[in-house]
Amino acid sequence: MSAVLKTLTILATGVALAAPAAAASRHDGIWSVTTFAEDGRCDKNFDFKLKVKDGKVTYAGFWPVTATGGVSRLGIVRMTLVRGTRRVIATGLVEGDAASGDWTSPKPKCSGSWFAKRA
């Protein structure tokens, strides 16, 4: 698995979405996420799914990834994705059935952007 996929997997696993809010149900559902590596030692882009329920984010795929964080009632996303020892931190904004933002990974040191749409 490439460093970018590992980073994105970590992002999905530990992507820290904005503090979850129980009333954030309008953002609930399955989201298809695509990542774009833009800087650093990550050389691949990833596609994966996340689930939002009551504003809390979880990983909805097959990799051994843990996603934590959430989406606020205003649509602010803060999440962390973790896979093994790799961690990705993502932030962004939901607007309707689409969301986008940025992600960073301390190891390998890289960063990029992400886009999601309601599945």
N, C-alpha and C positions, 0 to 999 in steps of 0.2 A: 504494500500500500504506500503510495507516495506521501511525501511530507505534507503536501497541501491537503490530501484527503485525510490524513491523520489529523491535521490541524483543524480541518472543517468538521471532522468527526468529533473532535474534542469540542469544537465550537457548538455543535449540536448537542454534545453530551454535557457541556458545561456552560453553554452560552447563557449569559446572565441577562435575561430579559428584565425590563423594569420591574420593580417590586410588584409581585402579583396582587391583584385586587379581586376579591370575590365577585364584585359587580362587573367585572370585565367580560361577561359572557358574550357580548357582541363580537368578540375576537375569537371565541371558542371554535374549535374544529381542527381538521388536519390541514397542515400547510406544507406545500412542496417548496423546498429551499434549494437554491443554486448559489454556489459560492464562486468568487473570482479572486485568485491570488494575484496580487499586484506588486508586492514589494517583499524582498527577502528571499529565503531559501525554500519557500514553498512553490512547487512548480506545477501543481494540478488543481483543477477545479472539481467541486463535488456537488452531487445532487442527493438529497435525502429528505425525509419527512419528519416533521415535528408535530406534536399534538398540543393544543392549548385547551385547557379545561379550567373554568373558573379563574381565568387569568394566569394559571400556572403552566409552564412549558415542560414537556417531557419528550424524549426521543421516541419516534414511532417507526424505527427501522430494525434491521437485523444485526447490525454491528454491535459489539459490546461497548456501547456509548452511554454516558449519563448526561442528561440535559437538565439544567436547573435554571430558575429565573422565572420571568413572567412578562406579561403585557399589562400595562396600567389601563385604567378606564379611558385615558386620553390617547391610548395607542402607543405609548412609549415602551420600547422593547429593551430589556436588559437580560442577558442570559449567559450561561457558561456551559461549554460542552467539554466533557472529559472522556478520554479514551486512554486507558493505561496511565502513563505518566505525562501525557500531553494534554494541554488545556488551551481552549480558545474562548475568548471573551468577545461577545457581540453586543452591539447596541443598534438601535434603529427606531423606525416609526411605522406604524400600521396606518394605512389610509384605505378604508373600504375593504376590498378583497385582495389587496396587495400590500407588501411591506418591503422595506429595504433599509440598508444600513452598512455599518463597517464592522470588521472583526480584526482581532490581533491575537497573536500567539507568541508567548515569550520563548518557547523552545519547541521546534526551531523558530528562530526570530523571523517572523514574517507577518504580513497583514494584507488586507484586501477588503472587498465589499461583498455584499450578499443581497439577493432578491428572493422574495417568497410570494406565492400566490395561494389562495385558498384552494385546496384540492377538491 
